[in-house]
C-alpha cells in the first residue's frame, strides 16, 4: 500500500508523540517497522519534505536490445528465413 507524503508525516508525528514504545504504536496503526524506519530515516536526513512518494522501479530496462541492433536482427531474420527459429 502506498501512503501519501502527508500521511507519512502524520504517522511519524504520531509515533514521536506516543507514550507507547515505537513497535507497539506501529502495530496499533498498522505500519510495518521497516517501512516506518525507512520513512523516518529520510525525514531525519532531509527534513519534512522528503517523505514524498518515489517510483519503486527504475525507468530503465536492463536487458533491452538497442534499436539499431534490433533492426539488424529483424532484417537478418527477414532476409534469411531458413536461419530464423520461426
N, C-alpha and C positions, 0 to 999 in steps of 0.2 A: 504494500500500500504506500502510495506517495503522499507526503504531507506538504502542504504549502509552507512557505517560509514563516508566515505569521503563526501558524500552529507550532512549528518547531521552536520558535522563540517563546511562545506561551508555555510549552512543555518544559523548556529549560528553566523558566522562571518558577514554574510550579515546583519543580524538583529542588531548586535552590532555596525556596521559601518553606519547604515542607519540614516539619519536625520529625518525620519518619526517616529511616535510612533510605538511601538512594534506591536500592534494589526493590525495597518494599513499595516505595512511591511509584516506581516504574511499573511494577506488577499491577498496581491499582489502576493506573491509567492505560495499561496495555501496550507499553512500548518495550521492545527488547533492549537490554542494557547495551549491547554492542551498537545498536542504532543510535541510542541516546548519546553514548560517549563519542561517536563519530561526529554528531551534530555539535556536541559541547566542545570538542577539540577545535573545530572550525570557528565556533563562536568565540572561544578564548583567544585564538590566534589572530582572527581577522575582524572581530567585533560583531555587532548585531546584524549587519547587512550580509554577512557571509552564509548563513544557512539557506541561501537561495537554492532552488532546485537546479540540478545539473543533469545533463544527459547521462544515463547509466552506461551507454555504449559509445565506443568510438565511431566516428562517422566514416572512417576508412575501413576497407575490407582488405585484410592482409593477403589473401590469395587471389585477388582479381588479376586477370590477364590484361596487360596493357592493350589498348585498342589497336595499335599498329600490329602487334603480334597476333591478335585475334583475327584481324583481316587477312594476314598471311596464312593462317591455319585454314580459314574458310575458303580462301582462293585455292589452296593446295587440295582441299577435300573436293571442291567442285571440279578442278582440272584433272584430278587423279582419283576417280570414284573407286577404282579397284583397291586403293590403299586405305580407303575410309572404312571404319568398322560398321557403318550402316549399310 
